[in-house]
Amino acid sequence: MAKKEKELKTETASENTVEEEVKDEAAEETNQELAALQKENEELKNKLLRQMAEFDNFKKRTSKEKDELYGYAKADCVEAVLGVLDNFERALQTDCADETFKQGVEMIFNQFSEALKKLGVEEIPAQGETFDPQVHNAVNQVEDENFGENTVCQVFQKGYKIGDRVIRHSMVVVANP
């Protein structure tokens, strides 16, 4: 009987060893799967962060492009109506027998000028200023002792700008270039 007990203990021990080996293999496979899942999770997190950053950059870029496009569209519209403003100024400079008519034209001119100011349109100072090729367009040069060097002595057409963007350069005559 002792022999049978020994055999039974040996069989039980070998079964326990086999069970432990199976458990160890299962645990090792589980650990490998866990490590693979953790690695995949980390990769997906990084991919998500990159896509979120790309989307944020996209939103900023499109917002900036939208603002620039609005500025160009506003400048194009204002440029199209500057000729009308010039004609109103010329109309105000002419002699008129009907004073009420002239006052009406003056009121329209003032209203038009105020509307442009609300849009951020500013007249470029020219008369008596130093010539600046960034904002002035010299159409003639003269020698005149009454003016300093590179001074704008006559303005043929007023220039306008919105902020730093020149819509139309001033057409000027420059004295003593």
C-alpha positions in Angstrom: 0.0 0.0 0.0 2.8 2.3 0.7 3.9 1.8 -2.8 0.5 2.8 -4.1 0.5 5.9 -1.9 3.9 6.9 -3.3 2.7 6.4 -6.8 -0.4 8.4 -6.1 1.7 11.2 -4.5 4.1 11.2 -7.4 1.1 11.3 -9.9 -0.5 14.2 -7.8 2.8 16.0 -7.7 3.4 15.6 -11.4 -0.2 16.8 -12.1 0.4 19.8 -9.8 3.6 20.5 -11.7 1.7 20.3 -15.1 -1.0 22.5 -13.7 1.5 25.0 -12.5 3.3 25.0 -15.9 -0.1 25.5 -17.6 -0.9 28.3 -15.2 2.5 29.9 -15.8 2.1 29.7 -19.6 -1.4 31.2 -19.3 -0.1 33.9 -17.0 2.8 34.6 -19.4 0.4 34.7 -22.4 -1.9 37.0 -20.4 1.1 39.3 -19.6 2.2 39.4 -23.3 -1.4 40.2 -24.3 -1.6 42.9 -21.6 1.7 44.4 -22.8 0.6 44.3 -26.4 -2.7 46.0 -25.5 -0.9 48.6 -23.4 1.4 49.3 -26.3 -1.5 49.6 -28.7 -3.3 51.8 -26.3 -0.3 54.1 -26.0 0.0 54.3 -29.8 -3.7 55.2 -30.1 -3.3 57.9 -27.5 -0.4 59.4 -29.4 -2.3 59.2 -32.6 -5.3 60.9 -31.0 -3.1 63.7 -29.6 -1.5 64.3 -33.0 -4.9 64.5 -34.7 -6.3 66.8 -32.0 -3.2 69.1 -32.5 -3.6 69.0 -36.3 -7.3 69.9 -36.0 -6.5 72.8 -33.7 -3.9 74.0 -36.2 -6.5 73.6 -39.0 -9.1 75.7 -37.0 -6.5 78.5 -36.4 -5.3 78.5 -40.0 -8.9 78.7 -41.4 -9.8 81.4 -39.0 -6.7 83.4 -40.0 -7.5 82.8 -43.7 -11.1 83.9 -43.1 -10.0 87.2 -41.5 -7.5 87.9 -44.3 -10.2 87.1 -46.9 -12.6 89.5 -45.2 -9.9 92.2 -45.3 -9.3 91.7 -49.0 -13.0 91.7 -49.8 -13.5 94.9 -47.8 -10.6 96.6 -49.5 -11.9 95.6 -53.0 -15.3 96.9 -52.2 -14.0 100.2 -50.9 -11.7 100.6 -53.9 -14.6 100.2 -56.2 -16.5 103.2 -54.6 -13.5 105.5 -54.2 -14.2 106.9 -57.7 -17.7 108.0 -56.5 -16.1 109.8 -53.5 -13.7 111.6 -55.8 -16.6 112.8 -58.0 -18.4 114.1 -54.9 -15.3 116.0 -53.9 -15.0 117.5 -57.4 -18.7 118.4 -57.3 -18.2 120.3 -54.1 -15.3 122.3 -55.6 -17.3 123.6 -58.5 -19.4 126.8 -58.4 -23.1 126.2 -58.0 -25.9 128.8 -58.2 -28.3 126.7 -56.2 -27.0 126.7 -52.6 -29.5 124.1 -51.3 -28.4 121.7 -54.0 -24.7 122.2 -53.0 -25.7 121.6 -49.3 -27.4 118.4 -50.3 -24.3 117.2 -52.2 -22.2 118.2 -49.2 -24.5 116.2 -46.9 -24.2 113.1 -49.1 -20.4 113.5 -49.3 -20.2 113.7 -45.5 -22.5 110.7 -45.0 -20.4 108.7 -47.5 -17.1 109.7 -45.7 -18.5 108.7 -42.3 -19.6 105.3 -43.7 -16.0 104.8 -45.0 -14.6 105.8 -41.6 -16.8 103.2 -39.9 -15.2 100.6 -42.2 -11.8 101.7 -41.0 -10.9 103.6 -44.2 -8.4 106.5 -43.7 -7.1 109.1 -46.0 -3.4 108.9 -46.6 -1.8 112.3 -45.7 0.1 113.7 -48.6 0.1 117.5 -49.1 3.3 118.8 -47.4 4.5 115.4 -46.3 7.8 113.8 -47.2 7.4 111.5 -50.2 7.0 107.9 -49.2 6.9 105.4 -52.1 5.0 102.9 -49.9 1.9 105.2 -49.9 2.5 107.8 -52.6 2.7 107.5 -56.4 4.9 110.2 -57.9 3.5 111.2 -61.3 5.7 114.3 -61.7 8.7 116.1 -60.2 9.4 119.8 -59.9 12.0 122.1 -58.6 10.5 124.6 -56.2 12.2 126.7 -53.6 9.0 126.9 -51.5 9.2 123.2 -50.5 11.8 121.1 -48.9 13.6 118.1 -50.4 11.3 115.2 -51.4 8.2 117.0 -50.3 4.8 116.4 -51.8 3.7 119.8 -53.3 0.6 118.8 -55.1 -2.0 116.0 -54.8 -3.8 114.9 -58.0 -5.7 112.0 -56.4 -6.1 111.2 -52.7 -4.9 107.8 -51.4 -6.7 105.6 -48.9 -5.8 102.8 -46.6 -7.4 100.3 -44.2 -5.1 99.7 -41.2 -1.7 99.1 -42.8 -3.1 97.9 -46.2 -3.0 100.6 -48.9 -6.2 100.5 -51.0 -5.1 103.3 -53.4 -1.9 105.2 -53.5 -1.9 109.0 -53.5 -1.0 110.4 -56.9 1.3 113.3 -56.1 3.9 115.8 -57.5 7.2 115.7 -55.6 9.2 118.9 -55.2 13.1 118.9 -55.2 13.7 115.2 -55.6 
